[in-house]
Amino acid sequence: MKKMAGTASAWSLSAAEARKRIREAARRAVQRIGEFQPWRIEGPVELRFEYHPEKKEGVEKEVPPRVYKGANVLEAYREWLKR
């Protein structure tokens, strides 16, 4: 957890406190594992990354979207990894 302290600084947890909180949250989640169901997405799947135009010397440069497709999420993700 971070809290803004200034325009370029922040107050944050120590590494030890952060680890302690993460472990405790993970322990609580594991104890509740039976309450959760897998998240399923029917295929085919398309991962689409759209970028905001870049401005260089006052000229906008359009960046076309990048699209990665697969029969399921894992296949689309693997296509993205090949980029």
N, CA, C and O atoms as a printed pandas DataFrame, in Angstrom:
     atom_number atom_name residue_name chain_id  residue_number  x_coord  y_coord  z_coord
0              1         N          MET        A               1    0.848   -1.161    0.000
1              2        CA          MET        A               1    0.000    0.000    0.000
2              3         C          MET        A               1    0.900    1.232    0.000
3              4         O          MET        A               1    1.846    1.330    0.781
4              5         N          LYS        A               2    0.586    2.167   -0.890
5              6        CA          LYS        A               2    1.347    3.405   -0.969
6              7         C          LYS        A               2    0.413    4.586   -0.763
7              8         O          LYS        A               2   -0.749    4.563   -1.169
8              9         N          LYS        A               3    0.938    5.600   -0.133
9             10        CA          LYS        A               3    0.211    6.854    0.012
10            11         C          LYS        A               3    1.093    7.965   -0.504
11            12         O          LYS        A               3    2.283    8.030   -0.196
12            13         N          MET        A               4    0.501    8.831   -1.288
13            14        CA          MET        A               4    1.260    9.937   -1.866
14            15         C          MET        A               4    1.784   10.848   -0.760
15            16         O          MET        A               4    1.052   11.239    0.149
16            17         N          ALA        A               5    3.073   11.173   -0.865
17            18        CA          ALA        A               5    3.690   12.069    0.108
18            19         C          ALA        A               5    4.070   13.388   -0.556
19            20         O          ALA        A               5    4.228   14.401    0.125
20            21         N          GLY        A               6    4.214   13.384   -1.852
21            22        CA          GLY        A               6    4.586   14.569   -2.615
22            23         C          GLY        A               6    4.436   14.263   -4.085
23            24         O          GLY        A               6    3.923   13.206   -4.453
24            25         N          THR        A               7    4.875   15.170   -4.925
25            26        CA          THR        A               7    4.713   14.953   -6.371
26            27         C          THR        A               7    5.590   13.823   -6.898
27            28         O          THR        A               7    5.278   13.243   -7.937
28            29         N          ALA        A               8    6.660   13.505   -6.218
29            30        CA          ALA        A               8    7.552   12.441   -6.682
30            31         C          ALA        A               8    7.955   11.501   -5.556
31            32         O          ALA        A               8    9.014   10.875   -5.617
32            33         N          SER        A               9    7.107   11.395   -4.514
33            34        CA          SER        A               9    7.453   10.522   -3.399
34            35         C          SER        A               9    6.190    9.912   -2.797
35            36         O          SER        A               9    5.082   10.419   -2.971
36            37         N          ALA        A              10    6.398    8.801   -2.081
37            38        CA          ALA        A              10    5.260    8.115   -1.472
38            39         C          ALA        A              10    5.698    7.430   -0.183
39            40         O          ALA        A              10    6.861    7.060   -0.021
40            41         N          TRP        A              11    4.750    7.272    0.723
41            42        CA          TRP        A              11    4.947    6.465    1.916
42            43         C          TRP        A              11    4.493    5.064    1.542
43            44         O          TRP        A              11    3.421    4.905    0.958
44            45         N          SER        A              12    5.269    4.062    1.861
45            46        CA          SER        A              12    4.858    2.701    1.531
46            47         C          SER        A              12    5.222    1.759    2.671
47            48         O          SER        A              12    5.993    2.110    3.564
48            49         N          LEU        A              13    4.661    0.566    2.625
49            50        CA          LEU        A              13    4.956   -0.451    3.629
50            51         C          LEU        A              13    6.405   -0.909    3.501
51            52         O          LEU        A              13    7.003   -0.840    2.427
52            53         N          SER        A              14    6.949   -1.373    4.609
53            54        CA          SER        A              14    8.273   -1.994    4.531
54            55         C          SER        A              14    8.127   -3.321    3.809
55            56         O          SER        A              14    7.023   -3.860    3.730
56            57         N          ALA        A              15    9.200   -3.849    3.290
57            58        CA          ALA        A              15    9.151   -5.136    2.588
58            59         C          ALA        A              15    8.649   -6.224    3.532
59            60         O          ALA        A              15    7.861   -7.077    3.121
60            61         N          ALA        A              16    9.088   -6.210    4.781
61            62        CA          ALA        A              16    8.663   -7.230    5.752
62            63         C          ALA        A              16    7.161   -7.147    6.008
63            64         O          ALA        A              16    6.489   -8.177    6.052
64            65         N          GLU        A              17    6.630   -5.952    6.174
65            66        CA          GLU        A              17    5.195   -5.789    6.420
66            67         C          GLU        A              17    4.387   -6.184    5.192
67            68         O          GLU        A              17    3.331   -6.804    5.318
68            69         N          ALA        A              18    4.867   -5.834    4.020
69            70        CA          ALA        A              18    4.172   -6.214    2.783
70            71         C          ALA        A              18    4.117   -7.730    2.659
71            72         O          ALA        A              18    3.061   -8.287    2.357
72            73         N          ARG        A              19    5.248   -8.408    2.889
73            74        CA          ARG        A              19    5.273   -9.878    2.834
74            75         C          ARG        A              19    4.300  -10.476    3.834
75            76         O          ARG        A              19    3.581  -11.422    3.510
76            77         N          LYS        A              20    4.268   -9.938    5.044
77            78        CA          LYS        A              20    3.365  -10.431    6.090
78            79         C          LYS        A              20    1.909  -10.320    5.634
79            80         O          LYS        A              20    1.136  -11.265    5.790
80            81         N          ARG        A              21    1.538   -9.182    5.077
81            82        CA          ARG        A              21    0.156   -8.973    4.641
82            83         C          ARG        A              21   -0.213   -9.861    3.453
83            84         O          ARG        A              21   -1.332  -10.369    3.375
84            85         N          ILE        A              22    0.732  -10.045    2.530
85            86        CA          ILE        A              22    0.485  -10.909    1.371
86            87         C          ILE        A              22    0.290  -12.351    1.823
87            88         O          ILE        A              22   -0.624  -13.032    1.357
88            89         N          ARG        A              23    1.153  -12.820    2.734
89            90        CA          ARG        A              23    1.025  -14.197    3.231
90            91         C          ARG        A              23   -0.311  -14.408    3.936
91            92         O          ARG        A              23   -0.960  -15.437    3.745
92            93         N          GLU        A              24   -0.722  -13.437    4.748
93            94        CA          GLU        A              24   -1.989  -13.548    5.471
94            95         C          GLU        A              24   -3.166  -13.567    4.496
95            96         O          GLU        A              24   -4.085  -14.370    4.661
96            97         N          ALA        A              25   -3.155  -12.713    3.499
97            98        CA          ALA        A              25   -4.238  -12.693    2.510
98            99         C          ALA        A              25   -4.260  -14.005    1.719
99           100         O          ALA        A              25   -5.335  -14.531    1.430
100          101         N          ALA        A              26   -3.100  -14.532    1.372
101          102        CA          ALA        A              26   -3.024  -15.801    0.638
102          103         C          ALA        A              26   -3.556  -16.941    1.505
103          104         O          ALA        A              26   -4.266  -17.815    1.008
104          105         N          ARG        A              27   -3.220  -16.940    2.795
105          106        CA          ARG        A              27   -3.709  -17.971    3.702
106          107         C          ARG        A              27   -5.237  -17.944    3.766
107          108         O          ARG        A              27   -5.878  -18.993    3.706
108          109         N          ARG        A              28   -5.821  -16.751    3.888
109          110        CA          ARG        A              28   -7.285  -16.626    3.935
110          111         C          ARG        A              28   -7.916  -17.109    2.627
111          112         O          ARG        A              28   -8.953  -17.772    2.646
112          113         N          ALA        A              29   -7.296  -16.778    1.497
113          114        CA          ALA        A              29   -7.827  -17.201    0.195
114          115         C          ALA        A              29   -7.799  -18.712    0.063
115          116         O          ALA        A              29   -8.766  -19.305   -0.414
116          117         N          VAL        A              30   -6.705  -19.349    0.480
117          118        CA          VAL        A              30   -6.592  -20.807    0.382
118          119         C          VAL        A              30   -7.637  -21.478    1.271
119          120         O          VAL        A              30   -8.191  -22.510    0.893
120          121         N          GLN        A              31   -7.912  -20.915    2.433
121          122        CA          GLN        A              31   -8.929  -21.484    3.315
122          123         C          GLN        A              31  -10.322  -21.429    2.683
123          124         O          GLN        A              31  -11.186  -22.236    3.025
124          125         N          ARG        A              32  -10.547  -20.487    1.767
125          126        CA          ARG        A              32  -11.857  -20.309    1.128
126          127         C          ARG        A              32  -11.902  -20.899   -0.284
127          128         O          ARG        A              32  -12.847  -20.625   -1.022
128          129         N          ILE        A              33  -10.929  -21.684   -0.672
129          130        CA          ILE        A              33  -10.796  -22.141   -2.050
130          131         C          ILE        A              33  -12.061  -22.826   -2.568
131          132         O          ILE        A              33  -12.370  -22.725   -3.755
132          133         N          GLY        A              34  -12.783  -23.511   -1.712
133          134        CA          GLY        A              34  -13.998  -24.202   -2.124
134          135         C          GLY        A              34  -15.126  -23.271   -2.538
135          136         O          GLY        A              34  -16.088  -23.708   -3.169
136          137         N          GLU        A              35  -15.021  -22.002   -2.193
137          138        CA          GLU        A              35  -16.061  -21.028   -2.537
138          139         C          GLU        A              35  -15.924  -20.493   -3.967
139          140         O          GLU        A              35  -16.819  -19.807   -4.461
140          141         N          PHE        A              36  -14.830  -20.800   -4.618
141          142        CA          PHE        A              36  -14.547  -20.217   -5.924
142          143         C          PHE        A              36  -14.701  -21.237   -7.042
143          144         O          PHE        A              36  -14.414  -22.419   -6.859
144          145         N          GLN        A              37  -15.148  -20.778   -8.183
145          146        CA          GLN        A              37  -15.267  -21.603   -9.383
146          147         C          GLN        A              37  -14.313  -21.049  -10.443
147          148         O          GLN        A              37  -14.049  -19.847  -10.477
148          149         N          PRO        A              38  -13.797  -21.927  -11.308
149          150        CA          PRO        A              38  -12.910  -21.429  -12.374
150          151         C          PRO        A              38  -13.651  -20.458  -13.287
151          152         O          PRO        A              38  -14.850  -20.605  -13.524
152          153         N          TRP        A              39  -12.941  -19.491  -13.783
153          154        CA          TRP        A              39  -13.485  -18.518  -14.724
154          155         C          TRP        A              39  -13.287  -19.077  -16.116
155          156         O          TRP        A              39  -12.151  -19.303  -16.532
156          157         N          ARG        A              40  -14.371  -19.305  -16.850
157          158        CA          ARG        A              40  -14.277  -19.922  -18.175
158          159         C          ARG        A              40  -14.723  -18.930  -19.244
159          160         O          ARG        A              40  -15.698  -18.199  -19.073
160          161         N          ILE        A              41  -13.990  -18.927  -20.339
161          162        CA          ILE        A              41  -14.326  -18.095  -21.490
162          163         C          ILE        A              41  -14.448  -19.025  -22.683
163          164         O          ILE        A              41  -13.514  -19.760  -23.003
164          165         N          GLU        A              42  -15.588  -18.993  -23.334
165          166        CA          GLU        A              42  -15.791  -19.816  -24.523
166          167         C          GLU        A              42  -14.991  -19.222  -25.683
167          168         O          GLU        A              42  -14.912  -18.001  -25.818
168          169         N          GLY        A              43  -14.400  -20.075  -26.519
169          170        CA          GLY        A              43  -13.623  -19.608  -27.651
170          171         C          GLY        A              43  -14.474  -19.429  -28.887
171          172         O          GLY        A              43  -15.662  -19.749  -28.854
172          173         N          PRO        A              44  -13.927  -18.940  -29.957
173          174        CA          PRO        A              44  -12.544  -18.487  -30.086
174          175         C          PRO        A              44  -12.308  -17.183  -29.333
175          176         O          PRO        A              44  -13.244  -16.461  -28.989
176          177         N          VAL        A              45  -11.038  -16.905  -29.088
177          178        CA          VAL        A              45  -10.641  -15.749  -28.291
178          179         C          VAL        A              45   -9.750  -14.831  -29.121
179          180         O          VAL        A              45   -8.940  -15.287  -29.928
180          181         N          GLU        A              46   -9.914  -13.547  -28.907
181          182        CA          GLU        A              46   -9.091  -12.541  -29.577
182          183         C          GLU        A              46   -8.557  -11.582  -28.519
183          184         O          GLU        A              46   -9.335  -10.943  -27.811
184          185         N          LEU        A              47   -7.232  -11.479  -28.409
185          186        CA          LEU        A              47   -6.608  -10.474  -27.555
186          187         C          LEU        A              47   -6.294   -9.281  -28.439
187          188         O          LEU        A              47   -5.587   -9.417  -29.438
188          189         N          ARG        A              48   -6.807   -8.122  -28.086
189          190        CA          ARG        A              48   -6.628   -6.932  -28.924
190          191         C          ARG        A              48   -6.001   -5.837  -28.077
191          192         O          ARG        A              48   -6.540   -5.455  -27.038
192          193         N          PHE        A              49   -4.863   -5.337  -28.527
193          194        CA          PHE        A              49   -4.159   -4.265  -27.838
194          195         C          PHE        A              49   -4.256   -3.009  -28.690
195          196         O          PHE        A              49   -3.773   -2.977  -29.822
196          197         N          GLU        A              50   -4.881   -1.982  -28.141
197          198        CA          GLU        A              50   -5.012   -0.712  -28.851
198          199         C          GLU        A              50   -4.153    0.325  -28.138
199          200         O          GLU        A              50   -4.135    0.391  -26.909
200          201         N          TYR        A              51   -3.448    1.128  -28.915
201          202        CA          TYR        A              51   -2.522    2.105  -28.370
202          203         C          TYR        A              51   -2.992    3.518  -28.679
203          204         O          TYR        A              51   -3.604    3.772  -29.717
204          205         N          HIS        A              52   -2.701    4.418  -27.776
205          206        CA          HIS        A              52   -3.008    5.827  -28.009
206          207         C          HIS        A              52   -2.003    6.387  -29.015
207          208         O          HIS        A              52   -0.839    5.985  -29.018
208          209         N          PRO        A              53   -2.442    7.302  -29.859
209          210        CA          PRO        A              53   -1.512    7.881  -30.836
210          211         C          PRO        A              53   -0.324    8.547  -30.135
211          212         O          PRO        A              53   -0.470    9.155  -29.075
212          213         N          GLU        A              54    0.831    8.420  -30.741
213          214        CA          GLU        A              54    2.033    9.071  -30.225
214          215         C          GLU        A              54    2.183   10.430  -30.889
215          216         O          GLU        A              54    1.894   10.585  -32.075
216          217         N          LYS        A              55    2.629   11.400  -30.132
217          218        CA          LYS        A              55    2.893   12.717  -30.717
218          219         C          LYS        A              55    4.397   12.948  -30.730
219          220         O          LYS        A              55    5.050   12.976  -29.686
220          221         N          LYS        A              56    4.927   13.111  -31.931
221          222        CA          LYS        A              56    6.348   13.415  -32.081
222          223         C          LYS        A              56    6.453   14.666  -32.926
223          224         O          LYS        A              56    5.985   14.697  -34.064
224          225         N          GLU        A              57    7.057   15.684  -32.377
225          226        CA          GLU        A              57    7.234   16.966  -33.072
226          227         C          GLU        A              57    5.905   17.492  -33.587
227          228         O          GLU        A              57    5.820   18.009  -34.701
228          229         N          GLY        A              58    4.837   17.353  -32.743
229          230        CA          GLY        A              58    3.529   17.890  -33.094
230          231         C          GLY        A              58    2.728   17.062  -34.066
231          232         O          GLY        A              58    1.621   17.455  -34.434
232          233         N          VAL        A              59    3.251   15.917  -34.498
233          234        CA          VAL        A              59    2.552   15.069  -35.469
234          235         C          VAL        A              59    2.122   13.785  -34.761
235          236         O          VAL        A              59    2.926   13.106  -34.122
236          237         N          GLU        A              60    0.813   13.468  -34.895
237          238        CA          GLU        A              60    0.327   12.226  -34.302
238          239         C          GLU        A              60    0.694   11.044  -35.180
239          240         O          GLU        A              60    0.515   11.081  -36.397
240          241         N          LYS        A              61    1.199   10.017  -34.568
241          242        CA          LYS        A              61    1.542    8.790  -35.300
242          243         C          LYS        A              61    0.568    7.707  -34.856
243          244         O          LYS        A              61    0.575    7.292  -33.697
244          245         N          GLU        A              62   -0.265    7.256  -35.778
245          246        CA          GLU        A              62   -1.229    6.202  -35.472
246          247         C          GLU        A              62   -0.503    4.870  -35.336
247          248         O          GLU        A              62    0.352    4.525  -36.151
248          249         N          VAL        A              63   -0.856    4.142  -34.307
249          250        CA          VAL        A              63   -0.309    2.803  -34.109
250          251         C          VAL        A              63   -1.459    1.827  -34.281
251          252         O          VAL        A              63   -2.409    1.857  -33.499
252          253         N          PRO        A              64   -1.396    0.962  -35.286
253          254        CA          PRO        A              64   -2.517    0.035  -35.503
254          255         C          PRO        A              64   -2.642   -0.942  -34.337
255          256         O          PRO        A              64   -1.646   -1.282  -33.697
256          257         N          PRO        A              65   -3.872   -1.394  -34.061
257          258        CA          PRO        A              65   -4.036   -2.363  -32.970
258          259         C          PRO        A              65   -3.326   -3.664  -33.295
259          260         O          PRO        A              65   -3.167   -4.025  -34.461
260          261         N          ARG        A              66   -2.909   -4.350  -32.271
261          262        CA          ARG        A              66   -2.284   -5.662  -32.441
262          263         C          ARG        A              66   -3.287   -6.699  -31.945
263          264         O          ARG        A              66   -3.840   -6.569  -30.853
264          265         N          VAL        A              67   -3.513   -7.721  -32.751
265          266        CA          VAL        A              67   -4.527   -8.723  -32.450
266          267         C          VAL        A              67   -3.888  -10.114  -32.450
267          268         O          VAL        A              67   -3.144  -10.466  -33.365
268          269         N          TYR        A              68   -4.188  -10.889  -31.420
269          270        CA          TYR        A              68   -3.681  -12.253  -31.295
270          271         C          TYR        A              68   -4.893  -13.156  -31.090
271          272         O          TYR        A              68   -5.706  -12.906  -30.200
272          273         N          LYS        A              69   -5.021  -14.214  -31.913
273          274        CA          LYS        A              69   -6.207  -15.062  -31.893
274          275         C          LYS        A              69   -5.861  -16.496  -31.522
275          276         O          LYS        A              69   -4.744  -16.966  -31.742
276          277         N          GLY        A              70   -6.854  -17.180  -30.950
277          278        CA          GLY        A              70   -6.687  -18.585  -30.626
278          279         C          GLY        A              70   -8.038  -19.232  -30.378
279          280         O          GLY        A              70   -9.045  -18.545  -30.211
280          281         N          ALA        A              71   -8.051  -20.552  -30.356
281          282        CA          ALA        A              71   -9.284  -21.288  -30.083
282          283         C          ALA        A              71   -9.719  -21.099  -28.634
283          284         O          ALA        A              71  -10.891  -21.268  -28.298
284          285         N          ASN        A              72   -8.750  -20.744  -27.775
285          286        CA          ASN        A              72   -9.039  -20.491  -26.364
286          287         C          ASN        A              72   -8.052  -19.448  -25.840
287          288         O          ASN        A              72   -7.175  -18.987  -26.572
288          289         N          VAL        A              73   -8.202  -19.086  -24.580
289          290        CA          VAL        A              73   -7.354  -18.037  -23.999
290          291         C          VAL        A              73   -5.881  -18.433  -24.057
291          292         O          VAL        A              73   -5.032  -17.608  -24.397
292          293         N          LEU        A              74   -5.575  -19.674  -23.732
293          294        CA          LEU        A              74   -4.179  -20.114  -23.720
294          295         C          LEU        A              74   -3.542  -20.009  -25.107
295          296         O          LEU        A              74   -2.394  -19.581  -25.229
296          297         N          GLU        A              75   -4.274  -20.396  -26.146
297          298        CA          GLU        A              75   -3.731  -20.289  -27.505
298          299         C          GLU        A              75   -3.489  -18.837  -27.903
299          300         O          GLU        A              75   -2.453  -18.523  -28.490
300          301         N          ALA        A              76   -4.432  -17.948  -27.590
301          302        CA          ALA        A              76   -4.253  -16.529  -27.913
302          303         C          ALA        A              76   -3.066  -15.957  -27.152
303          304         O          ALA        A              76   -2.292  -15.173  -27.700
304          305         N          TYR        A              77   -2.924  -16.341  -25.909
305          306        CA          TYR        A              77   -1.806  -15.883  -25.077
306          307         C          TYR        A              77   -0.474  -16.368  -25.667
307          308         O          TYR        A              77    0.502  -15.619  -25.704
308          309         N          ARG        A              78   -0.442  -17.606  -26.120
309          310        CA          ARG        A              78    0.787  -18.142  -26.718
310          311         C          ARG        A              78    1.144  -17.391  -28.006
311          312         O          ARG        A              78    2.321  -17.173  -28.294
312          313         N          GLU        A              79    0.124  -16.999  -28.778
313          314        CA          GLU        A              79    0.379  -16.198  -29.971
314          315         C          GLU        A              79    0.996  -14.857  -29.590
315          316         O          GLU        A              79    1.918  -14.380  -30.251
316          317         N          TRP        A              80    0.483  -14.254  -28.523
317          318        CA          TRP        A              80    1.025  -12.983  -28.046
318          319         C          TRP        A              80    2.480  -13.149  -27.614
319          320         O          TRP        A              80    3.309  -12.276  -27.874
320          321         N          LEU        A              81    2.790  -14.264  -26.957
321          322        CA          LEU        A              81    4.170  -14.510  -26.511
322          323         C          LEU        A              81    5.154  -14.597  -27.676
323          324         O          LEU        A              81    6.333  -14.277  -27.521
324          325         N          LYS        A              82    4.673  -15.030  -28.841
325          326        CA          LYS        A              82    5.538  -15.162  -30.033
326          327         C          LYS        A              82    5.907  -13.814  -30.635
327          328         O          LYS        A              82    6.854  -13.731  -31.417
328          329         N          ARG        A              83    5.183  -12.761  -30.288
329          330        CA          ARG        A              83    5.355  -11.458  -30.926
330          331         C          ARG        A              83    6.778  -11.114  -31.059
331          332         O          ARG        A              83    7.110  -10.048  -31.576
